[in-house]
Amino acid sequence: MGVLQSKFCARGIWLTFKDLCLVSPLSGSTTRIAVVILALFYPLQVYRRKQRTTHIRGPQSPGWVFGFAKTMLDSTATTELYERWAKECGPVYKVPGVFGQFRVILWDPKAISHFFARDTWLYNQTPFNKTVVQTTFGRGVLWADGESHKRQRKALNPAFTAAVIRNLTSVFHDAAHKVTIAWDNEIELNQGTHCAVIDVQEWMNHISLDSVGIAVLSHDFGALDGNDSDVGHILNAFGSSTNFSSNLLILAQNLPFILKLPLPVIRFSLKFRLIIGKICQETLSRTRKENETGGAEQRDKSCLGLLYEVHESLNSFERWDADLRLRQARVLLSAGFETTAGNWALVELAQNPDIQRKLRDECLEFGPTPSYDDLTNKLPYLDAVVNEVLRLHAPLKEIPRLAIQDDVIPLSEPLRTAAGNFTESVCIPKGTVVVIPLAALNCSVSMWGPDAKVFKPSRWFEGDEGMLGARETLHGYRHLMTFGDGARMCLGRLFALAGFKAVLFVLVRKFVFEMDSPGVQIVDSLKSLPRPRAVGSAEAGSVPLRVRRYEV
């Protein structure tokens, strides 16, 4: 039994003893007898819990102290290992971690659906994740579980409907056009080569910061105009954080109190809170004044402005306090700033010139400026390229959750246990950490075909046999795990997709992207987010591409 499971069991026994004392004060001898009985009851509880638990198979631990925890920090290796272990041990298996604890990995589609149907209720955030989220964003929608999460999510929904995103699409187009002007100027300075080597990751960060600032907070950070921004520096620091040593990060996942130490990442968090809080206060004050003095044309149409209007119409019990509004704004800005997919899209196009050419032809043939509905329904190859980038380069690699009750997880096919028997369900004890390996499922050969690791947009069109397994087994957006599923499915997925498509549409029509050096290898950076990194690059996180104007 793991430490967390033993903790839950011991807590239950302590609560039982406390209830006995509250019901009737006990004499000294009676107390001693009760303690002895409960002490004997503890191993009985442990034994009964072990009997109810399904003994599943898993890889042999390489060591008691760290298990596979260090290996799991390498996202590329983890993706390969998860699928290999599923073949060797079955579609539900356990992976040894720190101090002999283990995590249960769900690969079976029926088990995954069961998990997502109970996320936030029966499966909650792990103590480590809760501490990280609370430290960084406060007790907002990312932190909440159960009824609290349901209420907060319901209150946020009006700001991310298709109708709202439709009105914000021009923000993404404007940001992309600013980039084309800047890149044109850089190319103009290199008249001899008629191209420029550009760190596209830095520019994609600028696009995200400015567009999400205007669309979410109605605040222009001016990153594309060359303005330095504390928020930009903080967000980049979170995305490329190396402040945690690998050993400290592993230990913190099992001992969350480590996150309460005065670490550099905590100082980043406090500075981030202060800056975002100031901007949100300004936005809310401006929105309040505009609603009081102006007509509909003058009202703030940003996500935060719309949320303010919705909450003003609620009764006092349902309204958020000022602190909760700030927590949600921090979450929205950080999530909107995530640029992993956009960075990888340009890298994949540079590495696959035929695909880049086909995408450019579709965008040029369409016309100058597509609306939200055009981006959604009338550019099929753009849609396929975006989906393929999201499939291969999910920013979130896995979802760990803590079972707060015993659970019986159904399976789509019988599973052979460690004892050699077959079972059609798996009994998970309270206190077990259960993991959905999002990125590995997105690249699974069993679900996406033998070319699952290859960038192949054509798989998204009807008739591609490689999609058959995914269509039959995976749920979520377009059978992808990138946005998750269930109660915690990404709230801003329409926002992210619209921004991604709008920016890619503008850039690919105007420019041709090539690798700066033939044969250069681009890999995931081993940081907080799996952003692309050129192997051997002196600057961590730098993605230099050769950019030239497209000429007919």
SENU-724664 format. One line per 3 residues: number of its first residue (from 0); their letters; for each residue x, y, z of C-alpha. Coordinates in steps of 0.05 Angstrom, whole numbers, always signed. Layout:
% SENU-724664
NUM> a> X Y Z ~ ...
***
This chain:
% SENU-724664
0> mgv> +0 +0 +0 ~ +26 +70 -18 ~ +37 +127 +31
3> lqs> -25 +164 +8 ~ -69 +102 +16 ~ -41 +88 +86
6> kfc> -54 +162 +103 ~ -128 +156 +84 ~ -135 +91 +123
9> arg> -102 +119 +186 ~ -144 +183 +182 ~ -207 +141 +180
12> iwl> -187 +104 +243 ~ -169 +170 +279 ~ -237 +199 +261
15> tfk> -271 +137 +288 ~ -234 +144 +355 ~ -250 +218 +359
18> dlc> -324 +205 +347 ~ -324 +154 +404 ~ -294 +205 +451
21> lvs> -345 +258 +431 ~ -404 +212 +441 ~ -383 +190 +510
24> pls> -321 +211 +550 ~ -279 +149 +564 ~ -243 +130 +628
27> gst> -168 +116 +628 ~ -174 +40 +624 ~ -229 +44 +572
30> tri> -187 +91 +530 ~ -128 +43 +532 ~ -172 -14 +510
33> avv> -202 +28 +454 ~ -132 +48 +430 ~ -110 -26 +429
36> ila> -173 -47 +391 ~ -164 +9 +340 ~ -90 -7 +333
39> lfy> -108 -79 +317 ~ -163 -53 +271 ~ -112 -14 +229
42> plq> -75 -75 +199 ~ -143 -107 +188 ~ -165 -47 +148
45> vyr> -100 -50 +108 ~ -111 -124 +95 ~ -183 -114 +73
48> rkq> -164 -57 +27 ~ -110 -100 -5 ~ -160 -156 -15
51> rtt> -209 -109 -50 ~ -153 -79 -94 ~ -140 -110 -162
54> hir> -67 -131 -166 ~ -48 -105 -234 ~ +18 -114 -269
57> gpq> +71 -62 -284 ~ +145 -53 -301 ~ +197 -72 -250
60> spg> +221 -13 -209 ~ +293 +8 -224 ~ +301 +31 -152
63> wvf> +260 +43 -88 ~ +280 +116 -78 ~ +259 +146 -146
66> gfa> +229 +88 -185 ~ +213 +115 -255 ~ +201 +186 -231
69> ktm> +265 +214 -263 ~ +250 +179 -329 ~ +180 +210 -329
72> lds> +210 +280 -333 ~ +231 +266 -405 ~ +166 +274 -444
75> tat> +192 +240 -507 ~ +216 +178 -470 ~ +152 +176 -429
78> tel> +109 +175 -491 ~ +146 +115 -518 ~ +147 +79 -451
81> yer> +72 +87 -436 ~ +53 +51 -501 ~ +106 -3 -492
84> wak> +83 -17 -421 ~ +10 -20 -444 ~ +30 -75 -493
87> ecg> +71 -113 -441 ~ +27 -105 -379 ~ -43 -92 -406
90> pvy> -85 -29 -416 ~ -87 -13 -341 ~ -20 -19 -305
93> kvp> +20 +11 -248 ~ +86 +49 -253 ~ +132 +52 -192
96> gvf> +150 +121 -166 ~ +183 +153 -106 ~ +191 +114 -41
99> gqf> +156 +52 -68 ~ +92 +89 -86 ~ +60 +75 -153
102> rvi> +14 +109 -202 ~ -40 +73 -242 ~ -39 +88 -317
105> lwd> -104 +82 -356 ~ -96 +62 -430 ~ -163 +26 -438
108> pka> -214 +71 -473 ~ -273 +49 -430 ~ -232 +61 -367
111> ish> -212 +131 -393 ~ -285 +149 -407 ~ -304 +126 -337
114> ffa> -249 +169 -307 ~ -269 +232 -344 ~ -342 +222 -325
117> rdt> -321 +226 -252 ~ -266 +278 -256 ~ -270 +333 -202
120> wly> -320 +290 -162 ~ -288 +222 -148 ~ -220 +241 -177
123> nqt> -190 +305 -150 ~ -126 +344 -162 ~ -65 +313 -129
126> pfn> -38 +351 -68 ~ +23 +373 -109 ~ -20 +401 -166
129> ktv> -67 +436 -117 ~ -8 +470 -83 ~ +23 +492 -149
132> vqt> -43 +520 -175 ~ -60 +555 -110 ~ +10 +586 -106
135> tfg> +9 +610 -178 ~ -64 +628 -191 ~ -102 +624 -125
138> rgv> -164 +582 -111 ~ -197 +592 -178 ~ -228 +544 -229
141> lwa> -163 +505 -239 ~ -157 +493 -164 ~ -230 +476 -150
144> dge> -262 +407 -148 ~ -333 +381 -144 ~ -390 +431 -134
147> shk> -343 +491 -128 ~ -312 +474 -196 ~ -380 +464 -227
150> rqr> -403 +534 -203 ~ -340 +569 -226 ~ -340 +534 -293
153> kal> -413 +552 -305 ~ -398 +625 -290 ~ -339 +627 -339
156> npa> -376 +593 -397 ~ -410 +656 -424 ~ -342 +687 -440
159> fta> -320 +630 -486 ~ -380 +615 -530 ~ -373 +613 -606
162> avi> -411 +679 -610 ~ -359 +714 -566 ~ -299 +684 -602
165> rnl> -330 +704 -669 ~ -326 +777 -648 ~ -254 +770 -625
168> tsv> -225 +737 -688 ~ -203 +805 -716 ~ -157 +813 -656
171> fhd> -117 +752 -679 ~ -115 +776 -751 ~ -89 +845 -729
174> aah> -33 +814 -687 ~ -12 +770 -745 ~ -10 +828 -794
177> kvt> +35 +867 -746 ~ +84 +809 -748 ~ +84 +808 -824
180> iaw> +104 +882 -824 ~ +160 +869 -774 ~ +186 +808 -813
183> dne> +183 +847 -879 ~ +228 +899 -848 ~ +278 +847 -824
186> iel> +280 +815 -893 ~ +289 +884 -924 ~ +353 +892 -883
189> nqg> +381 +829 -916 ~ +375 +848 -989 ~ +433 +803 -1008
192> thc> +398 +739 -986 ~ +325 +763 -990 ~ +310 +726 -926
195> avi> +321 +732 -851 ~ +336 +682 -796 ~ +281 +695 -745
198> dvq> +269 +665 -676 ~ +196 +648 -689 ~ +184 +626 -617
201> ewm> +198 +696 -591 ~ +149 +726 -642 ~ +95 +675 -628
204> nhi> +101 +693 -555 ~ +91 +767 -573 ~ +29 +750 -615
207> sld> -1 +710 -559 ~ +13 +763 -506 ~ -17 +820 -546
210> svg> -77 +783 -573 ~ -96 +750 -507 ~ -85 +815 -470
213> iav> -135 +851 -515 ~ -185 +794 -522 ~ -185 +772 -449
216> lsh> -167 +834 -409 ~ -179 +891 -460 ~ -107 +911 -447
219> dfg> -54 +920 -501 ~ +15 +899 -475 ~ +48 +926 -539
222> ald> +97 +868 -545 ~ +92 +870 -621 ~ +108 +944 -620
225> gnd> +173 +931 -582 ~ +147 +947 -512 ~ +179 +909 -455
228> sdv> +128 +877 -409 ~ +137 +848 -339 ~ +79 +802 -354
231> ghi> +114 +775 -416 ~ +177 +761 -377 ~ +139 +726 -322
234> lna> +99 +683 -369 ~ +161 +664 -408 ~ +195 +646 -342
237> fgs> +138 +599 -324 ~ +139 +567 -392 ~ +214 +556 -393
240> stn> +226 +549 -319 ~ +289 +512 -298 ~ +288 +538 -227
243> fss> +270 +469 -199 ~ +323 +415 -200 ~ +295 +349 -224
246> nll> +305 +316 -155 ~ +270 +374 -120 ~ +212 +371 -168
249> ila> +204 +296 -158 ~ +206 +303 -82 ~ +157 +361 -84
252> qnl> +106 +317 -120 ~ +106 +272 -58 ~ +121 +325 -6
255> pfi> +82 +388 -29 ~ +105 +429 +31 ~ +171 +439 -8
258> lkl> +132 +489 -51 ~ +122 +534 +10 ~ +197 +547 +13
261> plp> +224 +614 -13 ~ +242 +587 -82 ~ +253 +630 -145
264> vir> +190 +602 -177 ~ +149 +626 -117 ~ +177 +696 -125
267> fsl> +157 +694 -198 ~ +87 +675 -177 ~ +80 +732 -128
270> kfr> +104 +783 -179 ~ +57 +754 -231 ~ -2 +760 -184
273> lii> +14 +832 -169 ~ +20 +853 -242 ~ -42 +816 -266
276> gki> -82 +841 -206 ~ -66 +913 -223 ~ -86 +904 -297
279> cqe> -151 +868 -278 ~ -170 +922 -229 ~ -160 +975 -283
282> tls> -201 +934 -332 ~ -259 +923 -283 ~ -260 +997 -264
285> rtr> -261 +1018 -337 ~ -316 +968 -353 ~ -358 +993 -295
288> ken> -352 +1065 -318 ~ -368 +1048 -391 ~ -430 +1009 -370
291> etg> -454 +1067 -328 ~ -442 +1122 -380 ~ -442 +1092 -449
294> gae> -484 +1051 -497 ~ -472 +981 -522 ~ -419 +1005 -573
297> qrd> -375 +1031 -516 ~ -378 +970 -473 ~ -318 +925 -461
300> ksc> -325 +864 -507 ~ -265 +827 -477 ~ -276 +761 -439
303> lgl> -265 +795 -372 ~ -313 +851 -391 ~ -367 +801 -411
306> lye> -357 +764 -346 ~ -366 +829 -308 ~ -433 +842 -343
309> vhe> -457 +771 -329 ~ -440 +776 -256 ~ -472 +843 -248
312> sln> -538 +810 -268 ~ -532 +755 -215 ~ -558 +758 -144
315> sfe> -509 +774 -88 ~ -501 +701 -68 ~ -479 +679 -137
318> rwd> -431 +737 -150 ~ -356 +727 -145 ~ -316 +771 -97
321> adl> -261 +816 -125 ~ -206 +767 -105 ~ -238 +709 -143
324> rlr> -245 +752 -206 ~ -170 +765 -202 ~ -155 +691 -194
327> qar> -196 +674 -256 ~ -162 +729 -296 ~ -93 +701 -279
330> vll> -115 +633 -304 ~ -145 +660 -368 ~ -84 +701 -386
333> sag> -35 +645 -371 ~ -75 +593 -411 ~ -84 +641 -469
336> fet> -10 +656 -472 ~ +9 +583 -483 ~ +44 +581 -551
339> tag> +69 +510 -556 ~ +24 +490 -615 ~ +39 +554 -655
342> nwa> +114 +545 -648 ~ +112 +473 -669 ~ +66 +488 -729
345> lve> +119 +532 -762 ~ +173 +480 -747 ~ +132 +424 -778
348> laq> +117 +465 -840 ~ +191 +482 -848 ~ +208 +408 -843
351> npd> +152 +388 -892 ~ +155 +436 -952 ~ +103 +397 -992
354> iqr> +52 +404 -936 ~ +70 +478 -928 ~ +59 +489 -1003
357> klr> -8 +454 -1002 ~ -31 +495 -942 ~ -9 +560 -975
360> dec> -46 +543 -1039 ~ -111 +533 -1000 ~ -103 +598 -962
363> lef> -85 +639 -1024 ~ -143 +610 -1062 ~ -192 +626 -1007
366> gpt> -183 +702 -1004 ~ -156 +756 -958 ~ -189 +752 -889
369> psy> -231 +693 -866 ~ -284 +701 -813 ~ -290 +656 -752
372> ddl> -340 +612 -789 ~ -294 +609 -850 ~ -236 +587 -806
375> tnk> -280 +534 -774 ~ -315 +505 -835 ~ -285 +528 -902
378> lpy> -211 +514 -897 ~ -205 +438 -891 ~ -130 +431 -901
381> lda> -116 +487 -851 ~ -161 +450 -802 ~ -123 +385 -816
384> vvn> -55 +417 -805 ~ -77 +448 -739 ~ -107 +383 -714
387> evl> -43 +345 -732 ~ +0 +396 -695 ~ -46 +390 -634
390> rlh> -42 +314 -638 ~ +34 +309 -640 ~ +51 +368 -595
393> apl> +2 +371 -537 ~ +26 +423 -486 ~ +0 +380 -428
396> kei> +31 +311 -427 ~ -12 +276 -375 ~ -67 +286 -324
399> prl> -55 +258 -253 ~ -113 +253 -205 ~ -123 +227 -134
402> aiq> -180 +178 -121 ~ -217 +205 -60 ~ -260 +142 -55
405> ddv> -253 +69 -74 ~ -274 +59 -146 ~ -287 +2 -194
408> ipl> -264 +20 -264 ~ -296 -20 -322 ~ -253 -45 -380
411> sep> -268 -54 -454 ~ -232 -121 -455 ~ -209 -171 -401
414> lrt> -144 -154 -365 ~ -94 -205 -340 ~ -76 -190 -268
417> aag> -9 -201 -232 ~ -37 -268 -207 ~ -51 -291 -278
420> nft> -127 -285 -272 ~ -171 -245 -320 ~ -217 -189 -297
423> esv> -266 -143 -333 ~ -258 -86 -282 ~ -204 -58 -237
426> cip> -215 -40 -164 ~ -178 +24 -146 ~ -169 +40 -71
429> kgt> -179 +109 -42 ~ -114 +148 -44 ~ -89 +120 -110
432> vvv> -59 +168 -161 ~ -90 +153 -229 ~ -59 +181 -293
435> ipl> -86 +193 -363 ~ -25 +198 -411 ~ -53 +249 -459
438> aal> +7 +257 -505 ~ +21 +183 -509 ~ -52 +168 -528
441> ncs> -48 +221 -583 ~ +12 +185 -613 ~ -10 +113 -600
444> vsm> +2 +65 -658 ~ -57 +23 -636 ~ -104 +82 -643
447> wgp> -73 +123 -700 ~ -40 +70 -743 ~ +32 +51 -758
450> dak> +50 +122 -779 ~ +24 +152 -713 ~ +90 +188 -700
453> vfk> +91 +221 -769 ~ +65 +291 -784 ~ +10 +273 -834
456> psr> -49 +322 -841 ~ -82 +277 -894 ~ -102 +228 -839
459> wfe> -157 +277 -819 ~ -197 +267 -883 ~ -251 +215 -891
462> gde> -226 +146 -912 ~ -159 +147 -876 ~ -153 +79 -843
465> gml> -102 +105 -792 ~ -158 +144 -757 ~ -203 +83 -748
468> gar> -176 +63 -679 ~ -180 +134 -652 ~ -251 +144 -678
471> etl> -274 +80 -643 ~ -239 +91 -577 ~ -223 +163 -560
474> hgy> -271 +220 -543 ~ -255 +293 -534 ~ -246 +345 -588
477> rhl> -236 +309 -655 ~ -216 +245 -617 ~ -156 +282 -588
480> mtf> -135 +283 -516 ~ -100 +351 -524 ~ -157 +390 -492
483> gdg> -175 +335 -444 ~ -247 +313 -434 ~ -302 +313 -382
486> arm> -314 +368 -331 ~ -244 +397 -338 ~ -242 +397 -415
489> clg> -205 +460 -436 ~ -254 +518 -430 ~ -217 +562 -480
492> rlf> -209 +511 -536 ~ -251 +552 -586 ~ -209 +613 -568
495> ala> -144 +574 -578 ~ -166 +543 -644 ~ -190 +610 -673
498> gfk> -125 +645 -655 ~ -81 +588 -680 ~ -117 +584 -747
501> avl> -122 +659 -758 ~ -48 +671 -746 ~ -25 +611 -787
504> fvl> -70 +633 -845 ~ -38 +702 -848 ~ +34 +680 -840
507> vrk> +34 +622 -889 ~ +4 +665 -944 ~ +59 +717 -937
510> fvf> +122 +677 -921 ~ +160 +613 -936 ~ +191 +577 -876
513> emd> +254 +535 -880 ~ +301 +504 -829 ~ +360 +549 -815
516> spg> +410 +492 -821 ~ +397 +429 -862 ~ +390 +368 -816
519> vqi> +382 +408 -752 ~ +342 +368 -701 ~ +284 +400 -664
522> vds> +263 +367 -598 ~ +219 +381 -538 ~ +253 +424 -486
525> lks> +255 +390 -418 ~ +221 +448 -382 ~ +153 +466 -354
528> lpr> +123 +464 -425 ~ +147 +421 -483 ~ +166 +478 -530
531> pra> +210 +463 -590 ~ +285 +471 -582 ~ +340 +464 -633
534> vgs> +391 +412 -611 ~ +458 +447 -597 ~ +426 +516 -593
537> aea> +463 +562 -545 ~ +398 +595 -526 ~ +348 +550 -492
540> gsv> +280 +552 -525 ~ +305 +586 -588 ~ +274 +564 -654
543> plr> +311 +599 -711 ~ +277 +590 -779 ~ +297 +619 -847
546> vrr> +239 +664 -869 ~ +230 +694 -938 ~ +173 +727 -974
549> yev> +128 +684 -1016 ~ +131 +706 -1089 ~ +86 +679 -1143
***
